[in-house]
């Protein structure tokens, strides 16, 4: 089949996030499909943006046909970013007939985080009678309303709401990373049978060719292992959204030889966290490591912390890449997130506690420490098994592919 995936922010391993479009497309190419991805030439998520001379400039990456649309640059979430959304969607809408007639897609997937791209997808469908799938990453426009305090009567919000209502009614299927969004979408016009939850996952190939840790980190972890019974690790961005200060306060509760806490990564909260823990030898901070080193990091630790602040948007579910990487690492997870989809409890791969609670984290750590090495290993293997059977892009791409057929 000819698959057209529209994602304003689509990236690749070389360019950086967003990775989900690339991972799905690569699997579909391997399955024999032809995949075109349309993306903007500028995204704040990428570490490197393509150099584009004209709209729809083509680049082939791992068999995937990328087509770049020129948009302005921007910083933050202000008016300049909104302008790029309109630029991207308008150019797609304007060229819908040409796209439909030349590329002849059998499936169009609109997947740009914001819902405005549904209009371009619907127009392309009118010209080629293909199937239209809308993919939801984040809940727009309710997120900027509830989290950022925007009025539901703001012109931009009204525009997003009309677009959400439109894809709910007119898309053939709606794929959501958030498994509990179904009821909300039904209220906005979606028929229940259209809804399919497909989360993010892990690329198994990346775990089969791991790289060694940087020597300084490897030596430091080796010293910690000789001094402490249990090494707990957080890896990723050091931001307030992960409630890391509560974790530091919880670890301070324990005797010095019981547990060490390791942070790997950077972020705007890193200096504050370092200051908060500077008197504690059992709390250490390291620079970010390449993604291919994560499997080696997992080999050197005993458990992983995955947490988040208590966010009312989590009522629709949560889909954290960090969680799936942690499960694949084969180590028990200390999980502090308030969301209805709790894979830690479902797959018995760690200990789940309330978020933003030092006391709850202390209890969770105590529970992990009370387990025998065999019990902790069993937890870790449960998580790894779940990823290999459910949460990897080979399996997820096949699940998505079923939509194309039926």
ABEGO torsion letter per residue (X at the ends): XBBBBBBAABBBAAAEOBAAAAAAAAAAAAAGBBBBBBBBABBAABABBBBBABBGBBBBBGGBBBBBBBBBBBBEABAAAAAAAAAAAAAAAAAAAAAAAAAGBABBBBAAGBAAAAAAAAAAAAAAGBBBBBBBABBOAAAAAAAAGBBAABAAAAAAAAAAAAAAAABABBBBABAAAAAAAAAAGBBAAABBBBBBBBBAAAAABBBBBBAAAAAAAAAAAAABABBBBBBEBBBAAAGAAAAAAAAAABBAAABBBBBBEBEAAAAAAAAAAAABAABBBBBBBBAAAAAAAAAABABBBBBBBBBAAAAAEBBBAAAAAAAAAGBBBBBBBBBABBAAAAAGAEBBBBBGBAAAAAAAAAAAAABBAAAAAAAAAAAAAAAAAABBAAAAAAAAAAAAAX
